[in-house]
Amino acid sequence: MNRPVAADITSGPTDLPIAEAGRQLRSGTLTSVALTEAALARIAALDGDLCAFVALTSERALSDARQADADFSQGIDRGPLQGIPYALKDIYATAGIRTTCHSKLFVDHVPEEDSVVAVKLAAGGGVLLGKVGTFEFAIGGPSFDLPFPPARNPWNPAHSTSGSSSGSAAAVASGMVRMAMGSDTGGSIRGPACHCGTVGLKPTYGRVSRRGVFPLSFTLDHCGPLSVSVKDTALTMQVIAGYDPLDPASANLAVPDFSADLGKDLKGLKIAYARSFFAGNPITSPEVLAALDASAQAIASLGAEVGEIDLPAYELFEACGRVILNAEAYAIHEQDLKTRPFAYGRYAYQRIAPGAVLSAADLVQAFRLRAELTALVNGTILKSHDAVLTAAGLTPAALFEVFGRDVTRWLGMYTIPFNVTGNPALSVPTALSSSGLPLGLQIVGRAFDEVTTLRIGAAYEAVSGFGRLRPSLAKAA
């Protein structure tokens, strides 16, 4: 397939920022039905090539849209996402709508109840367009031995989206939706956001309920949005965040105004640039390094004090996170792995099964290391800095053809450290590589300080210029 060339942002209703679409919906110059029909038309035009959606809920979407319009006409305002189309990663339970986890094991699974996030989005007046693809059980890789094909990168469909919120990233980057929900256990929001040129936020562990979302790793899983802009992300967080007493990890904290500091400059902020964390890695693309250096300089020019710091070696975070992830994933899948091993796709099986050989001692030592690494990041670095800048990915998105039959290729994501620590982490696009594929910056904040993390991201976004670009296929739709 030929590489699409970047094009200026399109001007149809589906390209309106969530806040602007909301203003038009409330003024009556736009209807949710018209917005939804435009989104469905774009999906029809593009998804045959991109394979983002595994289930399209057109009738539900138009019903949601009609209800939103009726509510607006009666002066009922359910919040910033009322009348706005969105999509859910297909691990979010949806009552009466198939939730497959992209797996043969769940291909006929229809939940009786919605996940908490789905409940909140519906209560907020959102318009559910459907379910989008993932890697099988949110692990593995872009597989072709599953019930649905893998999502493709809108910047070049010969390339992966990264994973596992693959369909979410493809749907957002191509303009099918402004926002799609993802999940992040080792980087599965931020990696696809980085490699598809969208914004992706992994909120603080405990900020968003995970109840009703099929788990991969109980102590590493996070739920969060992928969207076109930082503002879209902040508005989504306003709807989905909050305490859930039935999620054991949920934090009983007040929900802040996530948009409160958007538009502010960065004067008075002290920001750490963890350049040595990734610069010496032989995998790091020179274009990634140059883009991140330029991003750090741009953030400094906005008034922040930016200085280089050292983090513990990435390999420590990686080893710690992988032991925890593999042990917890195996615990979740043990029965099916023993009784129905051939129902798994090859990649997911090969990623989950090694958890069987981990010992209790391995897991205890990983949790001890996790406590040490978390204390260092939060108690030392973020005690004296407002945020950390680092890489979200070391390379542009990989070609599908490099993925082998037995070993999943490393996707270039550099994200698992902040699943280990639980800090909020935001990926924002920085530039296009010489091959025309997006690159990204990761902004890591203090625990439960998404407000400052989003402030930094929005300030950088405003000067980066990337937000005006879309893949040319989106412009042609």
ABEGO torsion letter per residue (X at the ends): XBBBBBBBBBABAAABBAAAAAAAAAAGABBAAAAAAAAAAAAAAAAAAAGABABBBAAAAAAAAAAAAAAAAAGBBAEAABGBBBBBBAABBBBGBBBAGGBAAAAABBBABBBAAAAAAAAAGBBBAEBBBBBBGGBEEBBAABABBBBBBAABAABBAEOABAAAAAAAAAGABABBBBBBAAGAAAAAAAAAGBBBBBBBBGABBABGBBBABAAABBBBBBBABAAAAAAAAAAABEBBAABAABBBBBBBBAAAABGBBABGBBBBBBAAAAAABAABBAAAAAAAAAAAAAAAAAGBBBBBBBBBBAAAAAAAAAAAAAAAAAAAAAAAAAAAAAABBAAAAAAAAAAAABBAAAAAAAAAAAAAAAAAAAAAAAAABABBBBBABABBBBBAAABBAABBBBAGBBAAAAAAAGBBBBBBBABBBAAGBBBBBBBBBBBGBAAAAAAAAAAAAAAAGAAABBBAAAAAX
